Amino acid sequence: MLFNLFQSDSALNASPQDVKTKLDQGEKIVFLDVREPWEVAINRLDGAVHVPLGELTRRYTELNPAAEIVVYCHMGVRSLKATRFLKEQQFKNVKNLAGGIDAWSLQVDPKIPRYR
């Protein structure tokens, strides 16, 4: 956990608009959805890899540590924890989607249903 003392939340976050701009420029991004299955049934980003946060410590090896990964959850709290964990596992290019899928729905794609 020593890593967490030196890495600010802002250095780990990417805004929905910044991620959308990268996608529009053709950059390949792996979306990692760390929400629970019932949440994924409500909405999701196309092509996202689903690994619930509670399973990440044993399943993170399914991910490519060299890929550009954007982690998301509902509001950005669980995904920030997941981002920190992946950084500790030497994933170099991983960011938290600030505000989660809720912010994505509000700022990028209003067709994605919101939930509480």
C-alpha positions as CSV (number, residue, x, y, z in Angstrom):
1,M,0.0,0.0,0.0
2,L,3.0,2.3,0.1
3,F,2.2,3.2,-3.6
4,N,-1.1,4.8,-2.5
5,L,0.8,7.3,-0.3
6,F,2.5,8.9,-3.3
7,Q,-0.1,8.6,-6.1
8,S,-2.8,11.2,-6.1
9,D,-6.4,10.5,-7.1
10,S,-6.1,13.0,-9.9
11,A,-3.1,11.2,-11.4
12,L,-5.2,8.0,-11.5
13,N,-8.3,9.5,-13.1
14,A,-9.4,10.2,-16.6
15,S,-12.5,12.3,-17.4
16,P,-15.2,10.7,-19.6
17,Q,-14.5,13.4,-22.2
18,D,-10.8,12.6,-22.3
19,V,-11.5,8.9,-22.8
20,K,-14.1,9.7,-25.5
21,T,-11.5,11.9,-27.3
22,K,-9.0,9.0,-27.3
23,L,-11.6,6.7,-28.7
24,D,-12.5,9.2,-31.4
25,Q,-8.8,9.4,-32.3
26,G,-8.8,5.6,-32.8
27,E,-6.8,4.7,-29.7
28,K,-7.5,1.2,-28.5
29,I,-8.8,1.2,-24.9
30,V,-9.8,-1.8,-22.8
31,F,-12.7,-1.0,-20.6
32,L,-12.7,-2.9,-17.3
33,D,-16.1,-3.0,-15.6
34,V,-15.7,-3.9,-11.9
35,R,-19.4,-3.6,-11.0
36,E,-21.6,-6.5,-9.8
37,P,-23.5,-8.6,-12.4
38,W,-26.9,-7.0,-11.5
39,E,-25.4,-3.6,-12.4
40,V,-24.0,-4.8,-15.7
41,A,-27.5,-6.1,-16.6
42,I,-28.7,-2.5,-16.4
43,N,-26.1,-0.9,-18.6
44,R,-22.5,-1.3,-19.8
45,L,-20.0,0.1,-22.2
46,D,-19.7,-2.0,-25.4
47,G,-16.9,-4.5,-25.4
48,A,-16.1,-4.0,-21.7
49,V,-14.4,-6.8,-19.8
50,H,-16.4,-7.6,-16.7
51,V,-14.5,-8.6,-13.5
52,P,-16.3,-7.7,-10.3
53,L,-14.1,-5.9,-7.8
54,G,-14.4,-8.8,-5.4
55,E,-12.8,-11.1,-8.0
56,L,-10.1,-8.8,-9.2
57,T,-7.3,-10.0,-6.9
58,R,-7.5,-13.5,-8.3
59,R,-8.5,-12.6,-11.9
60,Y,-6.2,-9.6,-12.8
61,T,-3.9,-12.0,-14.7
62,E,-6.6,-12.3,-17.3
63,L,-5.8,-8.7,-18.3
64,N,-2.9,-7.5,-20.4
65,P,-0.6,-5.3,-18.2
66,A,0.6,-3.5,-21.3
67,A,-2.8,-2.5,-22.6
68,E,-4.4,0.9,-22.0
69,I,-7.1,0.1,-19.5
70,V,-9.9,2.4,-18.2
71,V,-11.6,0.9,-15.2
72,Y,-15.1,1.9,-14.3
73,C,-17.9,1.2,-11.9
74,H,-21.1,3.1,-11.1
75,M,-19.7,6.3,-9.6
76,G,-16.0,5.9,-9.7
77,V,-15.2,4.7,-6.2
78,R,-14.8,1.0,-6.6
79,S,-13.0,1.5,-9.9
80,L,-10.5,3.8,-8.2
81,K,-9.7,1.0,-5.7
82,A,-9.3,-1.4,-8.7
83,T,-7.0,1.1,-10.5
84,R,-4.8,1.4,-7.4
85,F,-4.6,-2.3,-7.1
86,L,-3.7,-2.8,-10.8
87,K,-1.0,-0.1,-10.5
88,E,0.4,-2.0,-7.5
89,Q,0.5,-5.1,-9.8
90,Q,2.7,-3.2,-12.3
91,F,0.0,-2.2,-14.8
92,K,1.5,0.9,-16.3
93,N,-1.3,2.4,-18.4
94,V,-4.4,2.1,-16.3
95,K,-6.8,4.9,-15.3
96,N,-10.0,5.3,-13.4
97,L,-13.0,6.6,-15.3
98,A,-13.8,9.6,-13.1
99,G,-17.5,9.6,-12.1
100,G,-18.0,6.1,-13.4
101,I,-20.6,5.0,-16.0
102,D,-22.9,7.5,-14.5
103,A,-20.7,10.4,-15.6
104,W,-20.2,8.7,-19.0
105,S,-24.0,8.7,-19.4
106,L,-24.3,12.3,-18.4
107,Q,-21.3,13.7,-20.4
108,V,-20.8,11.4,-23.3
109,D,-23.7,9.0,-24.1
110,P,-27.1,9.9,-22.7
111,K,-28.5,6.7,-24.3
112,I,-26.8,4.7,-21.5
113,P,-29.5,4.3,-18.7
114,R,-28.7,5.7,-15.3
115,Y,-29.5,4.0,-12.1
116,R,-29.2,4.5,-8.3
